Amino acid sequence: MKIIEIQERTEMLVNQLLEVWEDSVKATHNFLSNEEILEIKKYVPQALNEISYLIIAENDNNIPIAFMGIDNQKLEMLFILNNERGKGLGKKLLHYGIENYNVKELTVNEQNPKAIGFYEHMGFITYKRTELDEQGNPYPILYMKLRFKSEVNDEIKRYDYR
């Protein structure tokens, strides 16, 4: 597995990441209907093209298996193929974002308890909650911030991102 910072966002890459996104969302966002997933999916390519920093994890065959997007020290997206979950990819990507892009904040759906637990384990705490998501849908959002970057730095030093 290797982590790559993407400069050129080709149509092929965006389509590969869209597959990662959909697989991940279907596995983790049980509160969304298939119709809602398809509706949200329409906007994902635009988000992938507009995010300031797009970082992907590739397998040994150079195929994307996970990605994250960062804007203004905020993790805006983190998605992992379902069959790659539980292997430390999320941890490696998030550490990479904290170390290289000073990630301090993120938002997460309240109905995604595994993601919340993961982010809490990574040192984030909830500081705000909204009843609606950014599109006005009835999916509560938790706003989280990194508690103490210094606590995370010791663990970050153990990773080689190449």
Sequence and secondary structure as in RCSB ss.txt:
>XXXX:A:sequence
MKIIEIQERTEMLVNQLLEVWEDSVKATHNFLSNEEILEIKKYVPQALNEISYLIIAENDNNIPIAFMGIDNQKL
EMLFILNNERGKGLGKKLLHYGIENYNVKELTVNEQNPKAIGFYEHMGFITYKRTELDEQGNPYPILYMKLRFKS
EVNDEIKRYDYR
>XXXX:A:secstr
 EEEEES   HHHHHHHHHHHHHHHHHH TTS HHHHHHHHTTHHHHHHH SEEEEEE TTS EEEEEEEETTEE
EEEEE GGGTTSSHHHHHHHHHHHHH   EEEEETT HHHHHHHHHTTEEEEEEESS TTS S  EEEEEES HH
HHHHHHTT    
